Each structure stands twice: as C-alpha cells, then as structure tokens.
Amino acid sequence: MANAPASQAQDVTFAAATASVSSEEKADELAAISINSQPELRHLMNEVAAKIPTKWEATGTQLGLQNNHLEAIKMNRMHQGPDRCWSDVFCKWRSACTSEYTWRQLIKALKTNGVGEIELAKDLEQRLLSLD
C-alpha cells in the first residue's frame, strides 16, 4: 500500500470507516469517548454523516475548510455520493489544522446557523459529556 496512489489509500480508509456495524455496536460507539478527544473517522461517519448526509459542505465551512478545498471535494467526489464527500471533509479537517480537531469543535460547528443541526449537536454533546 506504501506505493499506492493517494486516492487508493483514501478508498481503503473510506471502506474501513463505512464498514457495516451492527445496531448494538453503534449504540455503544461513543461509550468511552470524551468530548475533548479527537474523533475517529468511523465514528464521524456513523454519528454525523449518516444522520445529515447533505450538510457536508456547510459543516466543512464551519470547521474552517477553505472554499477551494470544498469545491474540489464537490467536483471530485459528489458523483460518488455524500459519504465520500463527508469522508474527505473529515480527513481535510484533521489534516488542515484549520480548527481544533475534537468532538467539541464539531459540535460547535453543528450548532451554527450555517449548519443548523442543534438537536444532533445536543445529542452528541449529552452523550459525550456524560463520560467526562
């Protein structure tokens, strides 16, 4: 895999992140995660992307991703579906260091008027804060 093109490496990462998870496993996914911890891609995909599939671009904007990065994601991944767009947004957020890469920062972004996912944000916040 070391010699594989970056797109193939992302495809493997994406496939691993979106592999089937039973409903029982999903319910326990956040069982040991702190609101101040760095989220794993599989949790982001299950807890955010799956619940608001069309809001990847607005969320990316609120997380501080540059417009040119979001436009590139739209052009290169939109035909593959919103999951691919979300995966790229989350990977870019983590690598770009545009804002703190924590659940707390994501929840803050979800609460903004630009995204408007107050209930999802509150649900995540409540589940994660109960662990601190």
N, CA, C and O of each residue as an XYZ file, in Angstrom:
528
protein
N       0.828     -1.195      0.000
C       0.000      0.000      0.000
C       0.864      1.247      0.000
O       0.392      2.316     -0.387
N       2.147      1.140      0.433
C       3.001      2.307      0.503
C       3.175      2.970     -0.854
O       3.333      4.188     -0.933
N       3.149      2.180     -1.926
C       3.313      2.728     -3.257
C       1.991      3.036     -3.933
O       1.984      3.494     -5.076
N       0.880      2.800     -3.269
C      -0.441      3.037     -3.849
C      -0.704      4.529     -3.960
O      -0.292      5.301     -3.094
N      -1.391      4.942     -5.029
C      -1.753      6.357     -5.146
C      -2.608      6.797     -3.972
O      -3.283      5.990     -3.332
N      -2.565      8.103     -3.702
C      -3.306      8.653     -2.562
C      -4.782      8.335     -2.643
O      -5.407      8.068     -1.617
N      -5.367      8.354     -3.853
C      -6.799      8.089     -3.977
C      -7.130      6.658     -3.577
O      -8.191      6.402     -3.007
N      -6.218      5.711     -3.876
C      -6.461      4.332     -3.463
C      -6.368      4.202     -1.950
O      -7.147      3.471     -1.338
N      -5.429      4.900     -1.353
C      -5.294      4.870      0.105
C      -6.538      5.447      0.755
O      -7.014      4.910      1.755
N      -7.085      6.549      0.196
C      -8.307      7.131      0.736
C      -9.472      6.166      0.574
O     -10.334      6.079      1.449
N      -9.504      5.429     -0.558
C     -10.584      4.475     -0.782
C     -10.565      3.376      0.275
O     -11.618      2.959      0.758
N      -9.372      2.907      0.635
C      -9.253      1.881      1.669
C      -9.702      2.441      3.012
O     -10.432      1.782      3.753
N      -9.261      3.667      3.327
C      -9.667      4.319      4.574
C     -11.175      4.480      4.617
O     -11.808      4.212      5.638
N     -11.750      4.921      3.501
C     -13.189      5.123      3.424
C     -13.923      3.794      3.618
O     -14.897      3.731      4.368
N     -13.469      2.744      2.957
C     -14.125      1.442      3.066
C     -14.084      0.941      4.504
O     -15.072      0.402      5.003
N     -12.961      1.112      5.165
C     -12.854      0.670      6.558
C     -13.763      1.491      7.457
O     -14.353      0.957      8.397
N     -13.879      2.769      7.181
C     -14.683      3.658      8.022
C     -16.172      3.407      7.867
O     -16.939      3.643      8.801
N     -16.590      2.932      6.706
C     -18.015      2.769      6.454
C     -18.452      1.310      6.453
O     -19.558      0.995      6.013
N     -17.600      0.423      6.938
C     -17.964     -0.990      7.008
C     -19.190     -1.158      7.892
O     -19.431     -0.360      8.798
N     -19.960     -2.202      7.620
C     -21.185     -2.443      8.389
C     -20.897     -2.587      9.867
O     -19.939     -3.244     10.277
N     -21.736     -1.968     10.642
C     -21.659     -2.056     12.085
C     -23.054     -2.387     12.584
O     -24.033     -1.768     12.168
N     -23.143     -3.365     13.476
C     -24.455     -3.747     13.986
C     -25.048     -2.609     14.803
O     -24.314     -1.747     15.287
N     -26.371     -2.596     14.963
C     -27.018     -1.529     15.720
C     -26.569     -1.546     17.180
O     -26.506     -0.493     17.815
N     -26.263     -2.700     17.711
C     -25.781     -2.786     19.093
C     -24.405     -2.132     19.216
O     -24.141     -1.417     20.183
N     -23.531     -2.374     18.242
C     -22.215     -1.755     18.257
C     -22.333     -0.244     18.076
O     -21.598      0.512     18.711
N     -23.248      0.202     17.217
C     -23.440      1.628     17.002
C     -23.878      2.321     18.289
O     -23.424      3.423     18.594
N     -24.753      1.677     19.031
C     -25.254      2.266     20.271
C     -24.121      2.480     21.267
O     -24.173      3.409     22.073
N     -23.102      1.633     21.218
C     -22.000      1.709     22.169
C     -20.786      2.442     21.620
O     -19.771      2.539     22.310
N     -20.859      2.958     20.408
C     -19.691      3.561     19.782
C     -19.064      4.683     20.598
O     -17.840      4.800     20.637
N     -19.861      5.493     21.236
C     -19.325      6.628     21.975
C     -19.146      6.322     23.455
O     -18.934      7.228     24.260
N     -19.230      5.062     23.807
C     -19.224      4.665     25.210
C     -17.969      5.086     25.977
O     -18.041      5.304     27.186
N     -16.841      5.202     25.317
C     -15.606      5.535     26.031
C     -14.891      6.731     25.409
O     -13.664      6.819     25.456
N     -15.654      7.642     24.833
C     -15.061      8.772     24.121
C     -15.388     10.077     24.845
O     -16.528     10.307     25.249
N     -14.385     10.914     24.998
C     -14.546     12.214     25.650
C     -14.866     13.285     24.608
O     -14.452     13.176     23.454
N     -15.590     14.303     25.011
C     -15.927     15.416     24.121
C     -14.677     16.167     23.669
O     -14.694     16.822     22.627
N     -13.606     16.080     24.432
C     -12.361     16.767     24.088
C     -11.386     15.894     23.298
O     -10.279     16.325     22.977
N     -11.799     14.676     22.988
C     -10.922     13.770     22.248
C     -11.038     13.987     20.746
O     -11.989     14.599     20.260
N     -10.056     13.473     20.029
C     -10.084     13.526     18.574
C     -10.968     12.389     18.063
O     -10.765     11.230     18.427
N     -11.942     12.718     17.223
C     -12.852     11.680     16.730
C     -12.188     10.776     15.695
O     -11.309     11.201     14.946
N     -12.625      9.536     15.673
C     -12.196      8.599     14.638
C     -13.144      8.739     13.452
O     -14.319      9.066     13.618
N     -12.624      8.491     12.262
C     -13.417      8.637     11.054
C     -14.674      7.771     11.090
O     -15.742      8.225     10.678
N     -14.570      6.559     11.564
C     -15.750      5.673     11.579
C     -16.855      6.231     12.481
O     -18.038      6.089     12.172
N     -16.475      6.861     13.586
C     -17.474      7.462     14.463
C     -18.100      8.683     13.811
O     -19.311      8.888     13.899
N     -17.283      9.489     13.159
C     -17.805     10.661     12.461
C     -18.794     10.248     11.373
O     -19.835     10.881     11.195
N     -18.465      9.197     10.661
C     -19.342      8.742      9.573
C     -20.669      8.223     10.134
O     -21.728      8.495      9.566
N     -20.621      7.492     11.223
C     -21.842      6.922     11.805
C     -22.666      7.929     12.589
O     -23.896      7.899     12.545
N     -21.999      8.814     13.301
C     -22.699      9.728     14.203
C     -23.108     11.048     13.565
O     -24.011     11.721     14.062
N     -22.457     11.426     12.473
C     -22.762     12.706     11.833
C     -23.170     12.507     10.372
O     -24.298     12.821      9.992
N     -22.270     11.996      9.569
C     -22.531     11.896      8.123
C     -23.791     11.099      7.807
O     -24.571     11.491      6.938
N     -23.994     10.002      8.493
C     -25.176      9.162      8.226
C     -26.473      9.864      8.611
O     -27.534      9.554      8.068
N     -26.393     10.800      9.538
C     -27.596     11.475     10.037
C     -27.929     12.752      9.281
O     -29.092     13.153      9.227
N     -26.928     13.393      8.700
C     -27.178     14.625      7.933
C     -26.371     14.575      6.623
O     -25.444     15.364      6.437
N     -26.716     13.673      5.741
C     -25.895     13.425      4.549
C     -25.699     14.623      3.626
O     -24.688     14.684      2.926
N     -26.605     15.555      3.598
C     -26.486     16.666      2.646
C     -25.771     17.894      3.206
O     -25.609     18.884      2.491
N     -25.344     17.853      4.456
C     -24.779     19.054      5.071
C     -23.255     19.021      5.205
O     -22.686     19.700      6.060
N     -22.615     18.242      4.373
C     -21.153     18.137      4.437
C     -20.467     19.459      4.100
O     -19.476     19.822      4.734
N     -20.980     20.171      3.117
C     -20.336     21.404      2.683
C     -20.477     22.507      3.737
O     -19.511     23.207      4.041
N     -21.671     22.657      4.286
C     -21.901     23.666      5.331
C     -21.064     23.351      6.570
O     -20.500     24.250      7.193
N     -20.990     22.080      6.917
C     -20.195     21.688      8.082
C     -18.716     21.953      7.834
O     -18.013     22.455      8.711
N     -18.250     21.616      6.642
C     -16.856     21.879      6.291
C     -16.520     23.361      6.390
O     -15.451     23.734      6.875
N     -17.437     24.199      5.929
C     -17.240     25.645      6.023
C     -17.113     26.070      7.478
O     -16.218     26.841      7.826
N     -18.004     25.570      8.332
C     -17.978     25.937      9.749
C     -16.754     25.384     10.479
O     -16.350     25.917     11.513
N     -16.171     24.324      9.943
C     -14.950     23.775     10.535
C     -13.702     24.499     10.043
O     -12.589     24.184     10.464
N     -13.892     25.472      9.148
C     -12.782     26.290      8.688
C     -12.114     25.829      7.409
O     -11.066     26.364      7.045
N     -12.685     24.851      6.711
C     -12.094     24.427      5.447
C     -12.224     25.543      4.417
O     -13.241     26.233      4.360
N     -11.217     25.707      3.631
C     -11.224     26.742      2.610
C     -12.189     26.365      1.494
O     -12.395     25.189      1.197
N     -12.770     27.382      0.889
C     -13.742     27.170     -0.178
C     -13.161     26.353     -1.334
O     -13.856     25.518     -1.913
N     -11.890     26.590     -1.671
C     -11.301     25.831     -2.775
C     -11.207     24.339     -2.451
O     -11.322     23.507     -3.351
N     -11.001     23.992     -1.184
C     -10.985     22.579     -0.790
C     -12.380     21.970     -0.921
O     -12.533     20.848     -1.403
N     -13.385     22.713     -0.492
C     -14.764     22.215     -0.587
C     -15.198     22.082     -2.045
O     -15.892     21.129     -2.401
N     -14.798     23.019     -2.878
C     -15.117     22.936     -4.313
C     -14.444     21.721     -4.947
O     -15.042     21.047     -5.785
N     -13.209     21.442     -4.551
C     -12.504     20.268     -5.078
C     -13.203     18.982     -4.652
O     -13.329     18.048     -5.443
N     -13.652     18.937     -3.414
C     -14.393     17.763     -2.938
C     -15.670     17.602     -3.755
O     -16.013     16.495     -4.170
N     -16.365     18.701     -3.982
C     -17.603     18.650     -4.752
C     -17.348     18.118     -6.166
O     -18.081     17.258     -6.655
N     -16.321     18.629     -6.803
C     -16.019     18.220     -8.176
C     -15.533     16.769     -8.258
O     -15.902     16.040     -9.178
N     -14.714     16.357     -7.304
C     -14.083     15.037     -7.370
C     -14.884     13.914     -6.731
O     -14.696     12.751     -7.088
N     -15.768     14.229     -5.801
C     -16.435     13.174     -5.036
C     -17.957     13.168     -5.107
O     -18.578     12.148     -4.807
N     -18.569     14.280     -5.495
C     -20.025     14.381     -5.457
C     -20.704     13.239     -6.214
O     -21.732     12.728     -5.770
N     -20.141     12.839     -7.345
C     -20.733     11.755     -8.135
C     -20.657     10.409     -7.419
O     -21.334      9.459     -7.810
N     -19.840     10.323     -6.379
C     -19.710      9.090     -5.610
C     -20.621      9.066     -4.384
O     -20.675      8.074     -3.656
N     -21.325     10.158     -4.169
C     -22.276     10.213     -3.068
C     -21.783     11.025     -1.897
O     -20.591     11.307     -1.774
N     -22.719     11.402     -1.029
C     -22.364     12.268      0.102
C     -21.405     11.624      1.105
O     -20.642     12.335      1.759
N     -21.426     10.311      1.238
C     -20.494      9.674      2.176
C     -19.052      9.965      1.790
O     -18.211     10.206      2.656
N     -18.767      9.942      0.507
C     -17.415     10.225      0.047
C     -17.055     11.683      0.323
O     -15.922     11.985      0.698
N     -18.008     12.576      0.140
C     -17.770     13.994      0.435
C     -17.485     14.190      1.912
O     -16.541     14.887      2.283
N     -18.306     13.572      2.757
C     -18.099     13.672      4.204
C     -16.721     13.132      4.592
O     -16.005     13.759      5.373
N     -16.356     11.990      4.055
C     -15.066     11.392      4.376
C     -13.928     12.354      4.055
O     -12.997     12.514      4.844
N     -14.010     12.989      2.895
C     -12.983     13.945      2.507
C     -12.995     15.189      3.402
O     -11.936     15.703      3.761
N     -14.183     15.669      3.761
C     -14.275     16.817      4.667
C     -13.610     16.488      6.000
O     -12.814     17.279      6.507
N     -13.928     15.335      6.565
C     -13.355     14.966      7.856
C     -11.835     14.786      7.763
O     -11.100     15.220      8.650
N     -11.370     14.148      6.689
C      -9.923     13.960      6.524
C      -9.211     15.294      6.339
O      -8.131     15.504      6.891
N      -9.802     16.184      5.575
C      -9.209     17.503      5.350
C      -9.216     18.319      6.648
O      -8.235     18.996      6.958
N     -10.299     18.257      7.395
C     -10.385     18.955      8.676
C      -9.246     18.502      9.589
O      -8.574     19.319     10.218
N      -9.047     17.199      9.648
C      -7.997     16.660     10.523
C      -6.608     17.099     10.075
O      -5.772     17.465     10.902
N      -6.365     17.063      8.777
C      -5.018     17.356      8.286
C      -4.740     18.852      8.119
O      -3.585     19.274      8.178
N      -5.772     19.646      7.913
C      -5.573     21.071      7.629
C      -5.320     21.910      8.871
O      -4.816     23.028      8.766
N      -5.656     21.398     10.029
C      -5.469     22.141     11.279
C      -6.136     23.515     11.218
O      -5.614     24.482     11.772
N      -7.280     23.605     10.552
C      -7.991     24.871     10.446
C      -8.700     25.211     11.751
O      -8.910     26.381     12.069
N      -9.057     24.200     12.485
C      -9.652     24.384     13.807
C      -9.312     23.142     14.622
O      -8.883     22.124     14.081
N      -9.504     23.243     15.889
C      -9.223     22.134     16.799
C      -9.978     20.883     16.344
O     -11.187     20.935     16.123
N      -9.274     19.775     16.206
C      -9.875     18.524     15.745
C     -10.385     17.729     16.957
O      -9.746     16.782     17.416
N     -11.565     18.149     17.462
C     -12.179     17.470     18.609
C     -13.685     17.375     18.387
O     -14.254     18.069     17.544
N     -14.304     16.514     19.153
C     -15.772     16.425     19.130
C     -16.375     17.772     19.518
O     -17.378     18.197     18.943
N     -15.767     18.435     20.486
C     -16.292     19.724     20.953
C     -16.363     20.728     19.796
O     -17.359     21.436     19.653
N     -15.325     20.792     18.982
C     -15.303     21.726     17.856
C     -16.357     21.346     16.808
O     -17.001     22.224     16.233
N     -16.531     20.065     16.562
C     -17.551     19.620     15.614
C     -18.947     19.972     16.120
O     -19.790     20.431     15.349
N     -19.190     19.763     17.386
C     -20.486     20.105     17.976
C     -20.746     21.606     17.849
O     -21.861     22.023     17.536
N     -19.737     22.395     18.086
C     -19.853     23.849     17.926
C     -20.234     24.196     16.484
O     -21.090     25.052     16.259
N     -19.608     23.541     15.515
C     -19.918     23.781     14.099
C     -21.351     23.375     13.768
O     -22.046     24.078     13.035
N     -21.792     22.239     14.310
C     -23.157     21.759     14.045
C     -24.210     22.728     14.580
O     -25.303     22.834     14.023
N     -23.879     23.432     15.658
C     -24.829     24.366     16.286
C     -24.940     25.705     15.560
O     -25.873     26.464     15.824
N     -24.027     26.009     14.669
C     -24.056     27.305     13.992
C     -25.288     27.431     13.106
O     -25.887     26.432     12.706
N     -25.655     28.669     12.807
C     -26.771     28.914     11.892
C     -26.492     28.342     10.510
O     -27.417     27.938      9.805
N     -25.219     28.305     10.119
C     -24.847     27.789      8.808
C     -25.153     26.317      8.624
O     -25.442     25.876      7.511
N     -25.095     25.553      9.700
C     -25.405     24.120      9.646
C     -26.790     23.874     10.241
O     -27.602     23.164      9.647
N     -27.060     24.448     11.391
C     -28.392     24.374     11.989
C     -28.824     23.014     12.503
O     -30.013     22.698     12.496
N     -27.886     22.216     12.942
C     -28.211     20.881     13.462
C     -28.120     20.872     14.988
O     -27.301     20.166     15.576
N     -28.973     21.665     15.602
C     -28.964     21.844     17.052
C     -29.260     20.533     17.785
O     -28.558     20.184     18.734
N     -30.279     19.816     17.357
C     -30.656     18.573     18.050
C     -29.559     17.525     17.966
O     -29.250     16.870     18.961
N     -28.970     17.360     16.789
C     -27.868     16.412     16.645
C     -26.709     16.830     17.537
O     -26.120     15.992     18.219
N     -26.378     18.104     17.541
C     -25.290     18.616     18.371
C     -25.567     18.363     19.857
O     -24.685     17.925     20.595
N     -26.790     18.641     20.278
C     -27.149     18.423     21.687
C     -27.074     16.949     22.062
O     -26.615     16.598     23.149
N     -27.527     16.093     21.157
C     -27.478     14.653     21.410
C     -26.030     14.188     21.576
O     -25.705     13.474     22.524
N     -25.171     14.594     20.655
C     -23.754     14.222     20.753
C     -23.132     14.781     22.026
O     -22.418     14.079     22.743
N     -23.410     16.043     22.296
C     -22.849     16.704     23.477
C     -23.280     15.988     24.759
O     -22.462     15.754     25.648
N     -24.539     15.649     24.848
C     -25.050     14.976     26.045
C     -24.401     13.603     26.218
O     -24.013     13.225     27.323
N     -24.288     12.872     25.127
C     -23.689     11.535     25.198
C     -22.213     11.607     25.548
O     -21.714     10.776     26.307
N     -21.517     12.583     25.009
C     -20.075     12.696     25.268
C     -19.760     13.321     26.626
O     -18.804     12.918     27.288
N     -20.556     14.298     27.039
C     -20.328     14.937     28.341
C     -20.614     14.002     29.508
O     -20.036     14.141     30.586
N     -21.508     13.052     29.284
C     -21.830     12.115     30.360
C     -20.623     11.226     30.689
O     -20.610     10.539     31.710
N     -19.618     11.249     29.820
C     -18.434     10.434     30.029
C     -17.315     11.178     30.740
O     -16.425     10.559     31.325
N     -17.358     12.500     30.690
C     -16.277     13.299     31.292
C     -16.339     13.293     32.799
O     -15.503     13.916     33.454
